[in-house]
Amino acid sequence: MKRRWLWMPILLVTLGVGYSRAGIPPVAADGQVPSLAPLLQQVTPAVVNIAVLAGNAESENPMMRDPFFRRFFGAPESTRPQVSAGSGVIVDAKNGYVITNHHVIKNAREVLVTTKDRRQFQARVLGSDAGTDIALLQIDPQNLVALKFGDSDALSVGDYVLAIGNPFGIGQTVTSGIVSALGRFGINTEGYEDFIQTDASINPGNSGGALINLKGELIGINTAIIGPAGGNVGIGFAVPSNMAQKVVAQLARFGEMRRGRFGATAQDVTPDIAQALGVTPYDGAVIVDIVKDAPAEKAGLRRNDIVTAMNGRAVRGSGDLRNQMGLVAVGDTVELRVLRDGKSILLRVTIEAARSTAATGRQTVPELSGARVGNLERGGRAEAVMVVEVDRGSPAWNHGLRPGDLIVGVNRRKVRDTNELLTQLRSVERPLVLNLLRGDFGITLVIRA
């Protein structure tokens, strides 16, 4: 699979899951040593190896194969197709649906799926979602075995889990561990994160593989690790099955995630906010702004409302609310439990299609190297600064700025257009604090250098 790196000095790579630390198991009463072999015989045929051929479009041009032509016109030498390996999980044998990671098949020209019994299939990419790092492939449904989805919300820290994948491209490998933590975030700043953390060993090539419980149910898609040198240190992450299942449903239907419009901005309930609102600090997301005529306003949501649950599931913070809203299809209605003036009420919000937005102009900002911005206008008036483009790997990208972000403030001073942005960036001292809107939710980025 393709490697994903997160420098901190942390590095995100493809996944798998590790070994048990329990030692030698006791001998059972019948003299047989306990074994997971019967379970694995049933589930491992559903986990596949994925080979990806990726390359630039220019490599298809016959003239680019001429070394003289390439040197004369200064063409890069890195246009050769690249082959990478990853893992996948068959989740629908009838339709031939295979889940893997978005970063595994990103920029793929060809995708080859190999089953445990060494059959090979050319796969078609039905859809992919960078936000959750989930992709859906389809292969010919010929005598396939599928894994059943389990309920990832039912997991507890300490539950035993098994990971199956293709580490380092050596072939199908099974490892074991426990659930180390739930609801992890901050691994991928532009994504929708609610990771399962496991202490199982995870290595390059396991990305897109299966994390299962001892019932043989799929409860996660292995996605990333933290590893100073690219190998396992006992901290691995998987996308929860409940999140993956909702993404797959839209990818199969539309070929993409069609995220809708909520129309409210939220932030965590900090102790200071709790004191100001006269409530006890606890999990939840406090509404700080509502867009006029948006679904949130139509449903009766107000500023300073604290959202404590969505569709019966607790909301742990603003990031959790964003994650849950990011999985709701356009036209669906969600039920929010809200704390208002000390009383708990229920509100029903119907998610609408996102309004198209476009920025006028395109301007570089030296203080945000690698980003180009423009004015977001409504009714002929500039209301905010939109990030139009961000070069991957640039300082702006590494600070967390992403295309589509709306810059609404610098060091808590409101900015409405690019001129005000430049004035603020040049007049305030470091560190810079950028106040952003990403979708319906506020984000604060601190730039120290």
ZIBELDA-V52658 format. One record per residue. N is the residue number from 1. RES is the residue in three letters. PHI is phi in radians with two decimals (999 if undefined). OMEGA is omega in whole degrees, -180 to 180 (NA if undefined). D_LAST is the distance of its C-alpha to the last C-alpha in whole Angstrom. Layout:
n=N res=RES phi=PHI omega=OMEGA d_last=D_LAST
n=N res=RES phi=PHI omega=OMEGA d_last=D_LAST
This chain:
n=1 res=MET phi=999 omega=177 d_last=34
n=2 res=LYS phi=-1.30 omega=180 d_last=30
n=3 res=ARG phi=-1.53 omega=174 d_last=28
n=4 res=ARG phi=-2.03 omega=-175 d_last=25
n=5 res=TRP phi=-2.03 omega=173 d_last=22
n=6 res=LEU phi=-2.13 omega=-175 d_last=19
n=7 res=TRP phi=-1.63 omega=-180 d_last=16
n=8 res=MET phi=-2.69 omega=29 d_last=15
n=9 res=PRO phi=-1.73 omega=-178 d_last=17
n=10 res=ILE phi=-1.75 omega=179 d_last=20
n=11 res=LEU phi=-2.32 omega=-179 d_last=22
n=12 res=LEU phi=-1.58 omega=177 d_last=24
n=13 res=VAL phi=-2.36 omega=-178 d_last=27
n=14 res=THR phi=-1.30 omega=-164 d_last=31
n=15 res=LEU phi=-2.06 omega=172 d_last=33
n=16 res=GLY phi=-3.03 omega=178 d_last=36
n=17 res=VAL phi=-2.49 omega=-160 d_last=37
n=18 res=GLY phi=-1.56 omega=-168 d_last=38
n=19 res=TYR phi=-1.75 omega=177 d_last=41
n=20 res=SER phi=-1.43 omega=179 d_last=43
n=21 res=ARG phi=-1.77 omega=-174 d_last=43
n=22 res=ALA phi=-1.35 omega=-180 d_last=46
n=23 res=GLY phi=1.48 omega=-177 d_last=48
n=24 res=ILE phi=-1.31 omega=-178 d_last=52
n=25 res=PRO phi=-1.22 omega=180 d_last=53
n=26 res=PRO phi=-1.22 omega=177 d_last=57
n=27 res=VAL phi=-1.40 omega=-179 d_last=60
n=28 res=ALA phi=-1.24 omega=-176 d_last=61
n=29 res=ALA phi=-1.05 omega=-179 d_last=65
n=30 res=ASP phi=-1.49 omega=178 d_last=66
n=31 res=GLY phi=1.52 omega=-179 d_last=65
n=32 res=GLN phi=-1.61 omega=176 d_last=62
n=33 res=VAL phi=-1.35 omega=179 d_last=58
n=34 res=PRO phi=-0.98 omega=-176 d_last=56
n=35 res=SER phi=-2.53 omega=174 d_last=54
n=36 res=LEU phi=-1.61 omega=-176 d_last=52
n=37 res=ALA phi=-0.98 omega=180 d_last=54
n=38 res=PRO phi=-1.04 omega=178 d_last=56
n=39 res=LEU phi=-1.12 omega=-176 d_last=53
n=40 res=LEU phi=-1.19 omega=177 d_last=51
n=41 res=GLN phi=-1.06 omega=180 d_last=54
n=42 res=GLN phi=-1.43 omega=-170 d_last=53
n=43 res=VAL phi=-1.71 omega=-174 d_last=50
n=44 res=THR phi=-1.10 omega=176 d_last=49
n=45 res=PRO phi=-1.11 omega=180 d_last=50
n=46 res=ALA phi=-1.49 omega=-179 d_last=48
n=47 res=VAL phi=-1.78 omega=-173 d_last=45
n=48 res=VAL phi=-2.11 omega=171 d_last=44
n=49 res=ASN phi=-1.66 omega=-178 d_last=42
n=50 res=ILE phi=-2.19 omega=174 d_last=41
n=51 res=ALA phi=-1.94 omega=-175 d_last=40
n=52 res=VAL phi=-2.11 omega=173 d_last=38
n=53 res=LEU phi=-1.78 omega=-178 d_last=38
n=54 res=ALA phi=-2.19 omega=179 d_last=35
n=55 res=GLY phi=-3.04 omega=180 d_last=35
n=56 res=ASN phi=-1.41 omega=-180 d_last=34
n=57 res=ALA phi=-1.07 omega=-176 d_last=36
n=58 res=GLU phi=-1.18 omega=179 d_last=37
n=59 res=SER phi=-1.22 omega=177 d_last=38
n=60 res=GLU phi=-1.41 omega=-178 d_last=41
n=61 res=ASN phi=-1.34 omega=-178 d_last=42
n=62 res=PRO phi=-0.98 omega=-178 d_last=45
n=63 res=MET phi=-1.14 omega=-179 d_last=44
n=64 res=MET phi=-1.26 omega=178 d_last=41
n=65 res=ARG phi=-1.47 omega=180 d_last=43
n=66 res=ASP phi=-1.51 omega=-178 d_last=44
n=67 res=PRO phi=-1.02 omega=180 d_last=42
n=68 res=PHE phi=-1.10 omega=179 d_last=43
n=69 res=PHE phi=-1.04 omega=-177 d_last=42
n=70 res=ARG phi=-1.14 omega=-179 d_last=39
n=71 res=ARG phi=-1.21 omega=-176 d_last=38
n=72 res=PHE phi=-1.12 omega=-178 d_last=40
n=73 res=PHE phi=-1.68 omega=175 d_last=37
n=74 res=GLY phi=1.21 omega=-179 d_last=34
n=75 res=ALA phi=-1.25 omega=179 d_last=34
n=76 res=PRO phi=-1.18 omega=-179 d_last=32
n=77 res=GLU phi=-1.58 omega=-172 d_last=34
n=78 res=SER phi=-1.75 omega=-177 d_last=32
n=79 res=THR phi=-1.65 omega=178 d_last=34
n=80 res=ARG phi=-1.13 omega=176 d_last=37
n=81 res=PRO phi=-1.04 omega=-180 d_last=37
n=82 res=GLN phi=-1.98 omega=179 d_last=35
n=83 res=VAL phi=-1.91 omega=177 d_last=37
n=84 res=SER phi=-2.32 omega=-175 d_last=35
n=85 res=ALA phi=-2.22 omega=177 d_last=37
n=86 res=GLY phi=-2.67 omega=-178 d_last=36
n=87 res=SER phi=-2.31 omega=179 d_last=39
n=88 res=GLY phi=-2.72 omega=-178 d_last=40
n=89 res=VAL phi=-2.32 omega=174 d_last=43
n=90 res=ILE phi=-1.35 omega=-178 d_last=46
n=91 res=VAL phi=-2.01 omega=178 d_last=46
n=92 res=ASP phi=-2.57 omega=-177 d_last=49
n=93 res=ALA phi=-1.22 omega=-177 d_last=52
n=94 res=LYS phi=-1.16 omega=-179 d_last=54
n=95 res=ASN phi=-1.72 omega=179 d_last=51
n=96 res=GLY phi=1.25 omega=-178 d_last=49
n=97 res=TYR phi=-1.46 omega=180 d_last=46
n=98 res=VAL phi=-2.23 omega=176 d_last=43
n=99 res=ILE phi=-1.63 omega=170 d_last=40
n=100 res=THR phi=-2.59 omega=177 d_last=37
n=101 res=ASN phi=-1.57 omega=175 d_last=33
n=102 res=HIS phi=-1.02 omega=-176 d_last=32
n=103 res=HIS phi=-1.25 omega=177 d_last=29
n=104 res=VAL phi=-1.26 omega=-174 d_last=33
n=105 res=ILE phi=-1.85 omega=-180 d_last=34
n=106 res=LYS phi=-1.04 omega=180 d_last=31
n=107 res=ASN phi=1.11 omega=-178 d_last=32
n=108 res=ALA phi=-1.26 omega=171 d_last=36
n=109 res=ARG phi=-1.64 omega=177 d_last=39
n=110 res=GLU phi=-2.47 omega=177 d_last=41
n=111 res=VAL phi=-2.25 omega=-180 d_last=41
n=112 res=LEU phi=-2.01 omega=-180 d_last=44
n=113 res=VAL phi=-1.84 omega=178 d_last=45
n=114 res=THR phi=-2.07 omega=-180 d_last=47
n=115 res=THR phi=-1.45 omega=-178 d_last=49
n=116 res=LYS phi=-1.08 omega=180 d_last=50
n=117 res=ASP phi=-1.53 omega=171 d_last=53
n=118 res=ARG phi=1.25 omega=171 d_last=52
n=119 res=ARG phi=-1.38 omega=-178 d_last=52
n=120 res=GLN phi=-2.09 omega=-178 d_last=50
n=121 res=PHE phi=-2.33 omega=168 d_last=49
n=122 res=GLN phi=-1.30 omega=-176 d_last=47
n=123 res=ALA phi=-1.78 omega=174 d_last=45
n=124 res=ARG phi=-1.90 omega=178 d_last=44
n=125 res=VAL phi=-1.42 omega=180 d_last=40
n=126 res=LEU phi=-1.38 omega=-180 d_last=41
n=127 res=GLY phi=3.11 omega=-177 d_last=38
n=128 res=SER phi=-2.65 omega=-178 d_last=35
n=129 res=ASP phi=-2.28 omega=-178 d_last=32
n=130 res=ALA phi=-1.16 omega=-176 d_last=28
n=131 res=GLY phi=-1.06 omega=179 d_last=27
n=132 res=THR phi=-1.84 omega=-178 d_last=30
n=133 res=ASP phi=1.08 omega=179 d_last=30
n=134 res=ILE phi=-2.09 omega=176 d_last=33
n=135 res=ALA phi=-2.30 omega=-180 d_last=36
n=136 res=LEU phi=-2.13 omega=177 d_last=40
n=137 res=LEU phi=-1.92 omega=175 d_last=42
n=138 res=GLN phi=-2.35 omega=176 d_last=46
n=139 res=ILE phi=-2.20 omega=178 d_last=48
n=140 res=ASP phi=-1.08 omega=-177 d_last=52
n=141 res=PRO phi=-1.39 omega=-177 d_last=53
n=142 res=GLN phi=-1.89 omega=177 d_last=56
n=143 res=ASN phi=0.89 omega=-179 d_last=57
n=144 res=LEU phi=-1.64 omega=174 d_last=53
n=145 res=VAL phi=-2.03 omega=-177 d_last=52
n=146 res=ALA phi=-1.98 omega=174 d_last=50
n=147 res=LEU phi=-1.61 omega=177 d_last=48
n=148 res=LYS phi=-1.47 omega=177 d_last=48
n=149 res=PHE phi=-1.21 omega=171 d_last=45
n=150 res=GLY phi=-1.78 omega=-179 d_last=45
n=151 res=ASP phi=-1.64 omega=-178 d_last=44
n=152 res=SER phi=-1.21 omega=177 d_last=40
n=153 res=ASP phi=-1.23 omega=-180 d_last=40
n=154 res=ALA phi=-1.50 omega=-179 d_last=43
n=155 res=LEU phi=-1.24 omega=174 d_last=41
n=156 res=SER phi=-2.27 omega=175 d_last=40
n=157 res=VAL phi=-1.05 omega=-178 d_last=38
n=158 res=GLY phi=1.85 omega=177 d_last=41
n=159 res=ASP phi=-1.12 omega=176 d_last=42
n=160 res=TYR phi=-1.33 omega=178 d_last=43
n=161 res=VAL phi=-2.41 omega=176 d_last=42
n=162 res=LEU phi=-2.15 omega=177 d_last=42
n=163 res=ALA phi=-2.09 omega=-179 d_last=40
n=164 res=ILE phi=-2.24 omega=-180 d_last=42
n=165 res=GLY phi=-2.96 omega=-172 d_last=40
n=166 res=ASN phi=-2.23 omega=-175 d_last=40
n=167 res=PRO phi=-1.14 omega=179 d_last=38
n=168 res=PHE phi=0.99 omega=179 d_last=37
n=169 res=GLY phi=1.22 omega=-176 d_last=40
n=170 res=ILE phi=-1.47 omega=-178 d_last=42
n=171 res=GLY phi=2.11 omega=-174 d_last=44
n=172 res=GLN phi=-1.06 omega=-176 d_last=45
n=173 res=THR phi=-2.39 omega=179 d_last=43
n=174 res=VAL phi=-1.99 omega=176 d_last=44
n=175 res=THR phi=-2.32 omega=-176 d_last=42
n=176 res=SER phi=-2.40 omega=179 d_last=42
n=177 res=GLY phi=-3.11 omega=177 d_last=40
n=178 res=ILE phi=-2.24 omega=171 d_last=39
n=179 res=VAL phi=-1.33 omega=-178 d_last=37
n=180 res=SER phi=-1.55 omega=-180 d_last=34
n=181 res=ALA phi=-2.89 omega=179 d_last=33
n=182 res=LEU phi=-2.23 omega=176 d_last=33
n=183 res=GLY phi=1.23 omega=179 d_last=31
n=184 res=ARG phi=-1.25 omega=177 d_last=27
n=185 res=PHE phi=-2.55 omega=-179 d_last=24
n=186 res=GLY phi=1.60 omega=179 d_last=21
n=187 res=ILE phi=-1.47 omega=-177 d_last=21
n=188 res=ASN phi=-2.32 omega=-166 d_last=21
n=189 res=THR phi=-1.09 omega=-178 d_last=19
n=190 res=GLU phi=-1.67 omega=-173 d_last=21
n=191 res=GLY phi=-1.78 omega=174 d_last=24
n=192 res=TYR phi=-1.75 omega=-167 d_last=27
n=193 res=GLU phi=-2.11 omega=175 d_last=27
n=194 res=ASP phi=-2.76 omega=-166 d_last=30
n=195 res=PHE phi=-1.19 omega=164 d_last=30
n=196 res=ILE phi=-1.48 omega=176 d_last=33
n=197 res=GLN phi=-1.76 omega=179 d_last=32
n=198 res=THR phi=-2.33 omega=178 d_last=34
n=199 res=ASP phi=-1.56 omega=179 d_last=35
n=200 res=ALA phi=-1.16 omega=-179 d_last=36
n=201 res=SER phi=-1.25 omega=-177 d_last=35
n=202 res=ILE phi=-2.18 omega=-174 d_last=33
n=203 res=ASN phi=-2.41 omega=179 d_last=33
n=204 res=PRO phi=-0.95 omega=-179 d_last=32
n=205 res=GLY phi=1.89 omega=-180 d_last=35
n=206 res=ASN phi=-1.49 omega=-178 d_last=36
n=207 res=SER phi=-0.97 omega=-179 d_last=33
n=208 res=GLY phi=1.57 omega=-179 d_last=36
n=209 res=GLY phi=-1.37 omega=-172 d_last=38
n=210 res=ALA phi=-1.67 omega=166 d_last=40
n=211 res=LEU phi=-1.95 omega=-174 d_last=40
n=212 res=ILE phi=-2.15 omega=173 d_last=43
n=213 res=ASN phi=-1.61 omega=-176 d_last=45
n=214 res=LEU phi=-1.38 omega=170 d_last=48
n=215 res=LYS phi=-1.61 omega=-177 d_last=50
n=216 res=GLY phi=1.40 omega=-180 d_last=49
n=217 res=GLU phi=-1.72 omega=178 d_last=47
n=218 res=LEU phi=-1.35 omega=180 d_last=43
n=219 res=ILE phi=-2.05 omega=177 d_last=41
n=220 res=GLY phi=-2.99 omega=174 d_last=37
n=221 res=ILE phi=-1.95 omega=-177 d_last=36
n=222 res=ASN phi=-1.06 omega=-169 d_last=34
n=223 res=THR phi=-2.31 omega=-172 d_last=31
n=224 res=ALA phi=-2.71 omega=173 d_last=28
n=225 res=ILE phi=-2.36 omega=166 d_last=27
n=226 res=ILE phi=-1.82 omega=-178 d_last=25
n=227 res=GLY phi=-2.66 omega=-178 d_last=26
n=228 res=PRO phi=-1.02 omega=-177 d_last=24
n=229 res=ALA phi=-2.12 omega=177 d_last=26
n=230 res=GLY phi=1.58 omega=179 d_last=27
n=231 res=GLY phi=-1.97 omega=-175 d_last=30
n=232 res=ASN phi=-1.28 omega=170 d_last=31
n=233 res=VAL phi=-2.23 omega=176 d_last=30
n=234 res=GLY phi=1.53 omega=177 d_last=32
n=235 res=ILE phi=-2.24 omega=-179 d_last=29
n=236 res=GLY phi=-2.19 omega=-175 d_last=30
n=237 res=PHE phi=-2.31 omega=178 d_last=30
n=238 res=ALA phi=-2.35 omega=174 d_last=33
n=239 res=VAL phi=-1.28 omega=-178 d_last=33
n=240 res=PRO phi=-1.04 omega=-178 d_last=36
n=241 res=SER phi=-1.08 omega=-179 d_last=39
n=242 res=ASN phi=-1.14 omega=176 d_last=39
n=243 res=MET phi=-1.23 omega=-179 d_last=36
n=244 res=ALA phi=-1.06 omega=-178 d_last=37
n=245 res=GLN phi=-1.13 omega=179 d_last=40
n=246 res=LYS phi=-1.20 omega=178 d_last=39
n=247 res=VAL phi=-1.16 omega=-179 d_last=37
n=248 res=VAL phi=-1.05 omega=-180 d_last=40
n=249 res=ALA phi=-1.05 omega=179 d_last=42
n=250 res=GLN phi=-1.33 omega=179 d_last=40
n=251 res=LEU phi=-1.11 omega=179 d_last=40
n=252 res=ALA phi=-1.20 omega=-176 d_last=43
n=253 res=ARG phi=-1.49 omega=-173 d_last=44
n=254 res=PHE phi=-1.96 omega=-174 d_last=42
n=255 res=GLY phi=1.44 omega=-180 d_last=40
n=256 res=GLU phi=-2.84 omega=173 d_last=37
n=257 res=MET phi=-1.55 omega=179 d_last=35
n=258 res=ARG phi=-1.81 omega=-179 d_last=36
n=259 res=ARG phi=-1.37 omega=-175 d_last=34
n=260 res=GLY phi=-1.71 omega=-173 d_last=35
n=261 res=ARG phi=-1.99 omega=176 d_last=34
n=262 res=PHE phi=-1.65 omega=173 d_last=34
n=263 res=GLY phi=1.54 omega=176 d_last=33
n=264 res=ALA phi=-2.49 omega=177 d_last=32
n=265 res=THR phi=-1.85 omega=-177 d_last=28
n=266 res=ALA phi=-2.28 omega=173 d_last=28
n=267 res=GLN phi=-2.51 omega=-177 d_last=26
n=268 res=ASP phi=-1.14 omega=176 d_last=27
n=269 res=VAL phi=-1.49 omega=179 d_last=29
n=270 res=THR phi=-1.41 omega=177 d_last=27
n=271 res=PRO phi=-0.98 omega=179 d_last=29
n=272 res=ASP phi=-1.13 omega=179 d_last=29
n=273 res=ILE phi=-1.15 omega=179 d_last=30
n=274 res=ALA phi=-1.06 omega=179 d_last=33
n=275 res=GLN phi=-1.14 omega=180 d_last=34
n=276 res=ALA phi=-1.13 omega=-179 d_last=33
n=277 res=LEU phi=-1.58 omega=178 d_last=35
n=278 res=GLY phi=1.27 omega=179 d_last=38
n=279 res=VAL phi=-2.15 omega=177 d_last=38
n=280 res=THR phi=-1.42 omega=180 d_last=37
n=281 res=PRO phi=-1.01 omega=177 d_last=34
n=282 res=TYR phi=-2.85 omega=179 d_last=34
n=283 res=ASP phi=-1.13 omega=179 d_last=33
n=284 res=GLY phi=2.53 omega=179 d_last=33
n=285 res=ALA phi=-2.28 omega=-179 d_last=31
n=286 res=VAL phi=-1.63 omega=180 d_last=31
n=287 res=ILE phi=-1.37 omega=-177 d_last=31
n=288 res=VAL phi=-1.93 omega=179 d_last=29
n=289 res=ASP phi=-2.77 omega=-180 d_last=30
n=290 res=ILE phi=-2.32 omega=179 d_last=33
n=291 res=VAL phi=-1.39 omega=-179 d_last=34
n=292 res=LYS phi=-1.08 omega=178 d_last=37
n=293 res=ASP phi=1.13 omega=177 d_last=40
n=294 res=ALA phi=-1.44 omega=180 d_last=37
n=295 res=PRO phi=-0.94 omega=-180 d_last=39
n=296 res=ALA phi=-1.08 omega=179 d_last=38
n=297 res=GLU phi=-1.18 omega=180 d_last=39
n=298 res=LYS phi=-1.08 omega=-179 d_last=42
n=299 res=ALA phi=-1.41 omega=179 d_last=43
n=300 res=GLY phi=1.71 omega=178 d_last=42
n=301 res=LEU phi=-1.21 omega=-178 d_last=39
n=302 res=ARG phi=-2.22 omega=174 d_last=38
n=303 res=ARG phi=-1.09 omega=-179 d_last=35
n=304 res=ASN phi=1.31 omega=169 d_last=34
n=305 res=ASP phi=-1.13 omega=177 d_last=36
n=306 res=ILE phi=-1.93 omega=179 d_last=35
n=307 res=VAL phi=-1.42 omega=-177 d_last=36
n=308 res=THR phi=-1.85 omega=-180 d_last=37
n=309 res=ALA phi=-2.75 omega=177 d_last=39
n=310 res=MET phi=-2.33 omega=-177 d_last=39
n=311 res=ASN phi=0.90 omega=177 d_last=42
n=312 res=GLY phi=1.45 omega=180 d_last=43
n=313 res=ARG phi=-1.77 omega=-178 d_last=40
n=314 res=ALA phi=-1.04 omega=175 d_last=38
n=315 res=VAL phi=-1.79 omega=-174 d_last=34
n=316 res=ARG phi=-1.48 omega=-179 d_last=32
n=317 res=GLY phi=3.08 omega=-177 d_last=29
n=318 res=SER phi=-1.14 omega=178 d_last=27
n=319 res=GLY phi=-1.13 omega=178 d_last=26
n=320 res=ASP phi=-1.16 omega=177 d_last=30
n=321 res=LEU phi=-1.09 omega=178 d_last=31
n=322 res=ARG phi=-1.09 omega=179 d_last=29
n=323 res=ASN phi=-1.04 omega=-177 d_last=30
n=324 res=GLN phi=-1.16 omega=178 d_last=34
n=325 res=MET phi=-1.16 omega=-178 d_last=34
n=326 res=GLY phi=-1.21 omega=179 d_last=32
n=327 res=LEU phi=-1.82 omega=-178 d_last=35
n=328 res=VAL phi=-1.54 omega=-180 d_last=38
n=329 res=ALA phi=-1.33 omega=176 d_last=39
n=330 res=VAL phi=-1.02 omega=180 d_last=40
n=331 res=GLY phi=1.68 omega=179 d_last=43
n=332 res=ASP phi=-1.36 omega=179 d_last=43
n=333 res=THR phi=-1.94 omega=179 d_last=44
n=334 res=VAL phi=-2.03 omega=180 d_last=42
n=335 res=GLU phi=-1.87 omega=180 d_last=43
n=336 res=LEU phi=-1.87 omega=170 d_last=40
n=337 res=ARG phi=-1.66 omega=-170 d_last=41
n=338 res=VAL phi=-2.20 omega=173 d_last=40
n=339 res=LEU phi=-1.71 omega=-179 d_last=40
n=340 res=ARG phi=-2.33 omega=-180 d_last=41
n=341 res=ASP phi=0.92 omega=177 d_last=42
n=342 res=GLY phi=1.43 omega=-179 d_last=43
n=343 res=LYS phi=-1.97 omega=179 d_last=45
n=344 res=SER phi=-1.64 omega=180 d_last=44
n=345 res=ILE phi=-2.28 omega=177 d_last=45
n=346 res=LEU phi=-1.96 omega=177 d_last=45
n=347 res=LEU phi=-2.23 omega=178 d_last=44
n=348 res=ARG phi=-1.95 omega=-176 d_last=44
n=349 res=VAL phi=-2.04 omega=176 d_last=41
n=350 res=THR phi=-1.73 omega=-175 d_last=42
n=351 res=ILE phi=-1.31 omega=-180 d_last=39
n=352 res=GLU phi=-1.85 omega=177 d_last=39
n=353 res=ALA phi=-1.13 omega=180 d_last=38
n=354 res=ALA phi=-1.17 omega=177 d_last=35
n=355 res=ARG phi=-1.33 omega=178 d_last=35
n=356 res=SER phi=-1.27 omega=179 d_last=34
n=357 res=THR phi=-2.26 omega=178 d_last=31
n=358 res=ALA phi=-2.50 omega=-179 d_last=30
n=359 res=ALA phi=-1.74 omega=175 d_last=27
n=360 res=THR phi=-1.66 omega=179 d_last=28
n=361 res=GLY phi=1.40 omega=-180 d_last=27
n=362 res=ARG phi=-2.66 omega=-172 d_last=24
n=363 res=GLN phi=-2.30 omega=175 d_last=21
n=364 res=THR phi=-1.46 omega=-179 d_last=18
n=365 res=VAL phi=-2.20 omega=-177 d_last=15
n=366 res=PRO phi=-0.97 omega=-179 d_last=12
n=367 res=GLU phi=-1.24 omega=177 d_last=9
n=368 res=LEU phi=-2.12 omega=-172 d_last=10
n=369 res=SER phi=-0.99 omega=180 d_last=11
n=370 res=GLY phi=1.76 omega=-179 d_last=14
n=371 res=ALA phi=-1.93 omega=172 d_last=15
n=372 res=ARG phi=-2.17 omega=-172 d_last=19
n=373 res=VAL phi=-2.21 omega=176 d_last=20
n=374 res=GLY phi=-2.61 omega=-179 d_last=23
n=375 res=ASN phi=-1.53 omega=172 d_last=25
n=376 res=LEU phi=-1.62 omega=-175 d_last=27
n=377 res=GLU phi=-2.00 omega=172 d_last=30
n=378 res=ARG phi=-2.35 omega=-179 d_last=33
n=379 res=GLY phi=1.11 omega=178 d_last=36
n=380 res=GLY phi=1.43 omega=-179 d_last=35
n=381 res=ARG phi=-2.09 omega=177 d_last=32
n=382 res=ALA phi=-1.29 omega=-179 d_last=29
n=383 res=GLU phi=-2.00 omega=-178 d_last=27
n=384 res=ALA phi=-2.87 omega=178 d_last=24
n=385 res=VAL phi=-1.86 omega=179 d_last=21
n=386 res=MET phi=-1.72 omega=173 d_last=22
n=387 res=VAL phi=-1.38 omega=-176 d_last=20
n=388 res=VAL phi=-1.46 omega=-179 d_last=22
n=389 res=GLU phi=-2.50 omega=173 d_last=21
n=390 res=VAL phi=-2.42 omega=178 d_last=18
n=391 res=ASP phi=-1.26 omega=179 d_last=18
n=392 res=ARG phi=-1.07 omega=180 d_last=18
n=393 res=GLY phi=1.53 omega=179 d_last=16
n=394 res=SER phi=-1.33 omega=176 d_last=13
n=395 res=PRO phi=-0.97 omega=179 d_last=9
n=396 res=ALA phi=-1.09 omega=179 d_last=11
n=397 res=TRP phi=-1.11 omega=-178 d_last=13
n=398 res=ASN phi=-1.15 omega=176 d_last=12
n=399 res=HIS phi=-1.35 omega=176 d_last=10
n=400 res=GLY phi=1.89 omega=180 d_last=13
n=401 res=LEU phi=-1.32 omega=-176 d_last=14
n=402 res=ARG phi=-2.34 omega=176 d_last=18
n=403 res=PRO phi=-0.98 omega=-179 d_last=21
n=404 res=GLY phi=1.65 omega=176 d_last=23
n=405 res=ASP phi=-1.10 omega=174 d_last=20
n=406 res=LEU phi=-1.87 omega=176 d_last=21
n=407 res=ILE phi=-1.52 omega=-177 d_last=18
n=408 res=VAL phi=-1.93 omega=-180 d_last=20
n=409 res=GLY phi=-2.84 omega=174 d_last=18
n=410 res=VAL phi=-2.25 omega=-177 d_last=15
n=411 res=ASN phi=0.85 omega=176 d_last=15
n=412 res=ARG phi=1.20 omega=175 d_last=18
n=413 res=ARG phi=-1.87 omega=-174 d_last=20
n=414 res=LYS phi=-1.14 omega=174 d_last=21
n=415 res=VAL phi=-2.20 omega=-177 d_last=21
n=416 res=ARG phi=-1.98 omega=-179 d_last=24
n=417 res=ASP phi=-2.62 omega=-175 d_last=23
n=418 res=THR phi=-1.15 omega=179 d_last=21
n=419 res=ASN phi=-1.13 omega=178 d_last=22
n=420 res=GLU phi=-1.14 omega=178 d_last=21
n=421 res=LEU phi=-1.08 omega=-179 d_last=17
n=422 res=LEU phi=-1.08 omega=179 d_last=16
n=423 res=THR phi=-1.07 omega=-179 d_last=18
n=424 res=GLN phi=-1.18 omega=-178 d_last=16
n=425 res=LEU phi=-1.08 omega=-176 d_last=12
n=426 res=ARG phi=-1.55 omega=-176 d_last=13
n=427 res=SER phi=-1.81 omega=-178 d_last=15
n=428 res=VAL phi=-1.70 omega=179 d_last=13
n=429 res=GLU phi=-1.51 omega=176 d_last=10
n=430 res=ARG phi=-1.29 omega=1 d_last=7
n=431 res=PRO phi=-1.33 omega=174 d_last=7
n=432 res=LEU phi=-1.47 omega=175 d_last=8
n=433 res=VAL phi=-2.05 omega=179 d_last=11
n=434 res=LEU phi=-1.66 omega=175 d_last=13
n=435 res=ASN phi=-1.71 omega=-174 d_last=17
n=436 res=LEU phi=-2.09 omega=164 d_last=19
n=437 res=LEU phi=-2.01 omega=176 d_last=22
n=438 res=ARG phi=-2.10 omega=-171 d_last=23
n=439 res=GLY phi=1.22 omega=180 d_last=26
n=440 res=ASP phi=-1.69 omega=-170 d_last=28
n=441 res=PHE phi=-2.16 omega=-180 d_last=25
n=442 res=GLY phi=-1.44 omega=179 d_last=22
n=443 res=ILE phi=-2.35 omega=176 d_last=19
n=444 res=THR phi=-2.00 omega=178 d_last=16
n=445 res=LEU phi=-1.98 omega=178 d_last=12
n=446 res=VAL phi=-1.89 omega=-180 d_last=9
n=447 res=ILE phi=-1.98 omega=-173 d_last=6
n=448 res=ARG phi=-1.68 omega=-177 d_last=4
n=449 res=ALA phi=-2.38 omega=NA d_last=0
